[in-house]
Amino acid sequence: MKCIKDNHAAFKSNRYQDEAPEASNESPQTPVRNHITIKDHGAVSIKGDVHNGKNYLPGMQFDDGQISPETLEFLRENRECFEQAFKIDEKTFSPDNPEAATNLSILGSILNGLRKLQEARKCFEQALKIDEKASGPDSHEVATDLDNLGSVLKDLGELQEARRCCETALRIDEKAFGQDHPNVAIRVNNLGSVLIDLGELQEAKKCIERALRINEKALGPDHANTATVASNLGLVLKDLGELREARKCFEQALKIDKNTLSRDNLCVAATASSLGLVLKDLGELEGARICLELALKIEEKTLGPDHPELAIKINNFGLILKDLGELEESRKCIERAIRLGEKALGPDHLRMAAMIANLGSVLQDLGELEESRKCIERAIKISENAFDTDHLRVAAMINNLGSVLQDLGDLQEARKCYERANRICEQEIANDHPIKKMVKENLESLAS
C-alpha cells in the first residue's frame, strides 16, 4: 500500500462561539475574531499500476514522510544496483531500448523514495522519451511514465505541469482500458491529488469520487487502494467544509489500514492523523488528541525522534494543544516541527508556510504580536511564491495577518487584509463555507 502523505494545508477556525475573548488592549465589546489554523496534511498519489506496472518495486512505499529506516537503507542499496544496471544497458543496448526505460523508471522511483526529486525527474523524463519513440505516444507505458513524472512535479511544486502530465496519462488509459478499469482509477486519483494542491476542490472531488467508485467495484471495499482514495476524498471534503462526510471517509480508510497492516504501520499513523484533524474541526478535541498522539507515537517509534519527516505530525499535535489551551507546549511542538522541516526542506519550501503560520497563531494567543506578525508575513510570502496570489491558502493567511494587525491597533491595514481575503473567498468557495463565514465576521467586526 502507498501511504497517505501529509503535505497539503487546510484551514480551520480555532475559535468557537462559546470561547471567551482573549486578553488584549481592546474594549470588552470587541468580538472574538476568527483565526484560521493552517494544517499540514495531504493527498497521496497512487504509484504503479494494478497489473503490467513496470515502474515500481513491488510492495515498496515511496511516499514522502512514510519511509522507515529499513526501507530507506533498502532504497539506497537498490539505487546502486539500478544505476549499475543502467550503465550496463547503455553499453549493451541502443539508447532507445525499452529495457533502458524500464530501469530508468525503477531508478526514478527509488530516487523519488529517497526524495532526490530533481534526479527522479530526469529519470522519468528520459524514460518517457524512450517509451514515446519505442511504443508510441498513446501507449500504456507512456501513460505510466507521465503519471510518475506528474507525481514528482507535484512534489516539486510545479503544479500546472503536473496537471498536464496526469490529464494526458488519464486520457491514454481511458482509451486503452475503458472508463472503469482500476488503472483508470489510479490516474483519476492522481489527477485529483494535483487539483487539491491547485485549490480546485470541486473538480478534485469529482475525480476522487470517481476513483473510489471504480475501486470499490473492481477491487472491493477493503483493498489498499480503496483506503488511499477514501482518505484523499476525506481531504477534499474537509477542505470543502463537509466535515462529517470527511470523517466517514477517514474512518473507512483507518478501518481498512488496521485490518490489513500492523498497528505500527506508517499508513495507520497518516490516516489517524487525518481523522484527528477532522475531529478537531468538529470540536471533539479529546478524540482528536488521541488520534494525533497515536500518529506521532508510531512515527517517532518507526523513524526516530529527530527524523525530519516527523515535522508534520508534531505540527498537527501542536495545533490540538493550542485548542486545548496548552499554549507553551503548543509553541514548543510547532517550533520543533519548524526546525525539523527546515532541516529537510529548507526555510522557503511551501510546506514550511503552514507551520510558520501556525506558530504565528500561537504567538498571537501568547500576546507576542510583533513576532506573530513576522511569522505570518513570512508564511504569506512563501505561499504567494508557490501559488497564485488568489489561492485559498493565501486568503487564510491574509485573514490571520488581519487578526494580528487588529490586535496591534492597526485597523486600517487589518481591514485591507480582511477585504482581500474576502475577495479571494468570494471567487473560490461557496457562501456557506466555514472559512468564508469567518472572514466575513472578521470584516464585520471592524464596522461594529
C-alpha positions, 0 to 999 in steps of 0.5 A: 500500500502507498501511504497517505502523505501529509503535505497539503494545508487546510484551514480551520477556525480555532475559535468557537462561539462559546470561547471567551475573548482573549486578553488584549488592549481592546474594549470588552465589546470587541468580538472574538475574531476568527483565526484560521489554523493552517494544517499540514496534511495531504493527498497521496498519489497512487504509484504503479499500476494494478497489473503490467506496472513496470515502474515500481518495486513491488510492495515498496512505499515511496511516499514522502514522510512514510519511509522507515529506516529499513526501507530507506537503507533498502532504497539506497542499496537498490539505487546502486544496483539500478544505476549499475544496471543502467550503465550496463544497458547503455553499453549493451543496448541502443539508447532507445531500448525499452529495457533502458526505460524500464530501469530508468523508471525503477531508478526514478522511483527509488530516487523519488523514495529517497526524495532526490526529486530533481534526479527522479525527474530526469529519470522519468523524463528520459524514460518517457522519451524512450517509451514515446519513440519505442511504443508510441505516444498513446501507449500504456507505458507512456501513460505510466511514465507521465503519471510518475513524472506528474507525481514528482512535479507535484512534489516539486511544486510545479503544479500546472505541469503536473496537471498536464502530465496526469490529464494526458496519462488519464486520457491514454488509459481511458482509451486503452482500458475503458472508463472503469478499469482500476488503472483508470482509477489510479490516474483519476486519483492522481489527477485529483491529488494535483487539483487539491494542491491547485485549490480546485476542490470541486473538480478534485472531488469529482475525480476522487469520487470517481476513483473510489467508485471504480475501486470499490467495484473492481477491487472491493471495499477493503483493498489498499487502494480503496483506503488511499482514495477514501482518505484523499476524498476525506481531504477534499471534503474537509477542505470543502467544509463537509466535515462529517462526510470527511470523517466517514471517509477517514474512518473507512480508510483507518478501518481498512489500514488496521485490518490489513497492516500492523498497528505500527504501520506508517499508513495507520499513523497518516490516516489517524492523523487525518481523522484527528484533524477532522475531529478537531474541526468538529470540536471533539478535541479529546478524540482528536488528541488521541488520534494525533498522539497515536500518529506521532507515537508510531512515527517517532517509534518507526523513524526516530525522534529527530527524523525530519519527516516527523515535522508534520505530525508534531505540527498537527499535535501542536495545533490540538494543544493550542485548542486545548489551551496548552499554549507553551507546549503548543509553541514548543511542538510547532517550533520543533516541527519548524526546525525539523522541516527546515532541516529537510526542506529548507526555510522557503519550501511551501510546506514550511508556510503552514507551520510558520503560520501556525506558530504565528497563531500561537504567538498571537494567543501568547500576546507576542504580536510583533513576532506573530506578525513576522511569522505570518508575513513570512508564511504569506510570502512563501505561499504567494511564491508557490501559488497564485496570489488568489489561492485559498491558502493565501486568503487564510493567511491574509485573514490571520495577518488581519487578526494580528494587525487588529490586535496591534491597533492597526485597523486600517491595514487589518481591514485591507487584509480582511477585504482581500481575503474576502475577495479571494473567498468570494471567487473560490468557495461557496457562501456557506463555507466555514472559512468564508463565514469567518472572514466575513465576521472578521470584516464585520467586526471592524464596522461594529 
